[in-house]
Amino acid sequence: MGNGERRWSELCARKALGRYLRSNGCLTSWSRGDEPPDWWVDIKGERFAVEVTRAYGYVMPAGSSGVESYPEHWAFFLKLRREIDLLVRNIPDSGRHFLHMQPMIISSADRKKLLVRVKQYVLEHISDIQALPAVLLQKKGQWPAMLTLEKKSPNGAGVLGSFSRRSVPISGSEIEQELQQIVMSALVSKALCLDHISEPKILVIVDTYGLAQESFWAALRIDTVGPFAAVFRANSRGFAQLLFGTSSVV
């Protein structure tokens, strides 16, 4: 993670956690940490070390027990999906669509062409209940990659999405498994990172994963949170969700 991304994540986490604590009637006082931790926060007169991490960029190929990281491609996918989602939502009666992308970076010229193709696909199938996925963009090279769009339903609007090395979308069960692994990895690595700190600790996971529904986060099953008094999920809109925690925090 670059310095700009790290700084954004840290500020996002502070904003979200600060809002959460205020909504629960907690007065807080913040100060910068020595990285680690990223922040110190006083809650009800008790000092907590706040460490920030980010859930993003992991892809679990079918049949694989490992993970691969494509942070640059993942960030691009999130931005592109938002752009296409807005385009589709602005088309009346467009319905619900699903975008799937393999790791790739698209030039500005190709992105403009892609948006034209997206609009053409949506308008072509606007009266259909569902439509087969269409390959809207294909990149050749050492790892050929495709981007597909599929109409899922006439009800609703906008675009859901998935990102993986596979040519077909990642399934809900794979997302659940992947999310569990992301959170467990964050707990282990950040516990080691904060091992020298004796004060109680809070972990904030900034959610830029994008694929996991709210129910997936709610269904997380973690046997232990290690040294953390609380683990939060934070999003870019400034909201925090308590995943695991004790009454000493709020």
C-alpha positions in Angstrom: 0.0 0.0 0.0 1.4 3.4 -1.0 1.8 6.3 1.3 -1.3 8.1 -0.2 -3.4 5.0 0.2 -2.2 4.4 3.7 -2.9 8.0 4.7 -6.4 7.8 3.2 -7.1 4.6 5.0 -6.0 6.0 8.3 -8.1 9.1 8.0 -11.1 7.0 6.8 -10.8 4.8 9.9 -10.5 7.7 12.3 -13.6 9.4 10.8 -15.7 6.3 10.9 -14.6 5.1 14.3 -15.0 8.6 15.7 -18.5 8.9 14.4 -19.4 5.5 15.8 -18.1 6.3 19.3 -19.8 9.7 19.4 -23.1 8.1 18.4 -22.7 5.8 21.4 -22.1 8.8 23.7 -18.3 8.4 24.0 -16.1 11.5 24.3 -12.9 10.9 22.5 -9.4 12.5 22.2 -7.2 11.5 19.3 -3.5 11.7 18.6 -1.1 10.3 16.0 0.7 7.1 16.8 4.2 6.0 15.9 2.9 3.6 13.3 2.3 1.3 14.9 -0.1 2.1 16.1 -1.7 4.5 13.6 -3.7 6.4 16.2 -4.1 6.7 19.9 -7.6 7.4 21.2 -8.9 8.0 24.7 -12.3 6.5 25.4 -13.9 7.0 28.8 -10.6 7.9 30.2 -8.9 4.8 28.9 -6.2 4.9 26.2 -6.5 2.6 23.2 -4.0 1.9 20.4 -5.9 2.0 17.0 -4.3 0.1 14.1 -5.7 0.4 10.6 -5.6 -2.2 7.8 -7.4 -2.5 4.5 -9.6 -5.3 3.0 -8.9 -5.2 -0.8 -7.1 -6.8 -3.7 -7.4 -10.4 -2.9 -8.4 -13.0 -5.5 -9.0 -16.6 -4.8 -8.9 -18.6 -8.0 -11.1 -21.7 -8.3 -9.6 -24.7 -6.7 -6.9 -22.8 -5.0 -6.2 -22.5 -1.3 -3.9 -19.5 -1.7 -4.6 -15.9 -2.5 -3.1 -13.6 -5.0 -2.9 -9.8 -4.8 -3.6 -7.4 -7.6 -4.0 -4.1 -5.7 -3.6 -1.8 -8.7 -6.0 -3.8 -10.8 -8.4 -4.1 -7.9 -8.5 -0.3 -7.3 -9.1 0.2 -11.0 -11.9 -2.3 -11.0 -13.7 -0.5 -8.1 -13.5 2.8 -9.8 -14.6 1.4 -13.2 -17.5 -0.5 -11.6 -18.8 2.7 -9.9 -18.6 4.6 -13.2 -20.5 1.9 -15.0 -23.0 1.6 -12.1 -23.8 5.3 -12.4 -24.1 5.1 -16.2 -26.6 2.2 -16.0 -28.6 3.8 -13.2 -29.1 6.9 -15.4 -30.8 4.8 -18.1 -34.6 4.5 -17.3 -35.9 0.9 -16.7 -32.3 -0.5 -17.2 -32.7 -3.3 -14.6 -30.0 -5.0 -12.6 -26.7 -6.0 -14.3 -23.6 -7.9 -13.3 -20.0 -6.9 -14.3 -17.1 -9.3 -14.1 -13.6 -8.3 -14.8 -10.3 -10.2 -14.9 -7.2 -8.3 -13.7 -6.4 -5.6 -16.3 -5.8 -1.9 -16.6 -7.7 -0.2 -19.4 -6.5 2.9 -21.3 -8.6 6.1 -21.3 -9.4 5.5 -25.0 -10.5 1.9 -24.4 -12.5 3.0 -21.3 -14.5 5.5 -23.4 -15.2 2.7 -25.9 -16.2 0.4 -23.1 -18.8 2.8 -21.7 -20.3 3.1 -25.2 -20.6 -0.7 -25.4 -22.1 -0.9 -21.9 -24.8 1.6 -22.9 -25.4 -0.3 -26.1 -25.8 -3.6 -24.2 -28.2 -2.2 -21.7 -30.4 -0.5 -24.3 -30.3 -3.7 -26.5 -31.7 -5.7 -23.6 -33.9 -3.2 -21.9 -37.1 -5.1 -22.6 -35.5 -8.5 -21.6 -36.0 -10.1 -18.3 -32.5 -11.5 -18.5 -29.7 -11.6 -21.1 -26.7 -13.8 -21.6 -23.3 -12.2 -20.6 -21.5 -10.4 -23.4 -17.7 -9.9 -23.6 -17.4 -6.1 -23.9 -13.6 -6.0 -23.7 -10.8 -8.5 -24.2 -7.1 -8.0 -23.6 -4.4 -10.3 -25.1 -1.0 -11.0 -23.6 0.7 -13.3 -21.2 -2.6 -13.5 -19.2 -5.5 -12.9 -21.5 -8.3 -11.0 -19.7 -12.0 -10.3 -20.4 -14.6 -8.0 -19.1 -18.2 -9.2 -19.3 -21.6 -7.7 -18.6 -24.8 -9.7 -17.9 -28.4 -8.6 -17.4 -29.7 -10.3 -14.3 -33.1 -8.8 -13.7 -35.6 -6.2 -15.0 -36.2 -5.1 -11.3 -33.9 -2.5 -9.7 -31.1 -0.7 -11.3 -27.3 -0.5 -11.3 -24.4 -2.9 -11.5 -23.0 -5.4 -9.1 -19.6 -6.8 -9.8 -16.9 -9.4 -9.2 -13.1 -9.4 -9.9 -10.9 -12.5 -10.3 -8.4 -14.3 -12.5 -11.2 -16.6 -13.6 -13.3 -15.9 -16.7 -16.5 -16.5 -14.7 -17.8 -14.5 -11.7 -16.7 -15.4 -8.2 -19.5 -17.1 -6.3 -21.0 -16.0 -3.0 -19.5 -19.0 -1.1 -16.1 -18.1 -2.5 -16.6 -14.5 -1.4 -17.5 -15.6 2.1 -14.5 -17.8 2.3 -12.2 -15.1 1.0 -13.6 -12.5 3.4 -13.0 -14.9 6.3 -9.4 -15.3 5.2 -8.9 -11.6 4.7 -10.1 -10.8 8.3 -8.1 -13.7 9.9 -5.0 -12.6 8.0 -5.5 -9.0 9.3 -6.0 -10.2 12.9 -2.8 -12.2 12.9 -0.5 -9.7 11.1 -1.7 -6.7 13.1 -1.5 -8.6 16.4 2.2 -9.2 15.7 2.7 -5.6 14.6 1.3 -4.4 18.0 3.0 -7.0 20.2 5.2 -4.4 21.9 2.2 -2.3 23.0 0.7 -3.0 26.4 -2.4 -0.7 26.1 -5.7 -2.2 24.9 -6.0 -2.3 21.1 -8.6 -1.7 18.4 -8.3 -2.9 14.9 -10.2 -1.0 12.1 -10.5 -2.8 8.7 -11.3 -0.3 6.0 -13.6 -2.1 3.6 -12.6 -1.5 0.0 -13.2 -5.2 -0.8 -16.5 -4.4 -2.4 -17.7 -7.9 -3.2 -19.0 -8.9 0.3 -22.7 -8.2 1.1 -23.6 -6.9 4.5 -24.8 -10.4 5.4 -21.3 -11.8 4.7 -19.7 -9.5 7.2 -22.5 -10.2 9.7 -21.9 -14.0 9.3 -18.1 -13.9 10.0 -17.1 -16.5 12.5 -13.8 -15.8 14.2 -12.7 -18.0 17.1 -10.4 -15.4 18.7 -9.6 -11.8 18.1 -6.2 -12.1 19.8 -5.2 -9.0 21.7 -7.9 -6.7 20.3 -10.5 -5.3 22.6 -12.6 -4.6 19.5 -12.5 -5.1 15.7 -14.4 -2.6 13.4 -15.2 -2.5 9.8 -15.1 1.0 8.3 -16.3 2.2 4.9 -15.3 5.2 2.7 -18.6 6.9 3.6 -17.5 7.3 7.2 -19.5 4.6 8.9 -18.2 1.9 11.2 -19.6 -1.5 12.1 -18.5 -3.3 15.3 -17.6 -6.9 14.2 -16.2 -8.1 17.5 -15.7 -6.4 20.8 -16.1 -5.9 24.5 -18.1 -3.4 26.5 -14.9 -1.7 27.5 -14.8 0.1 24.2 -18.4 1.5 24.0 
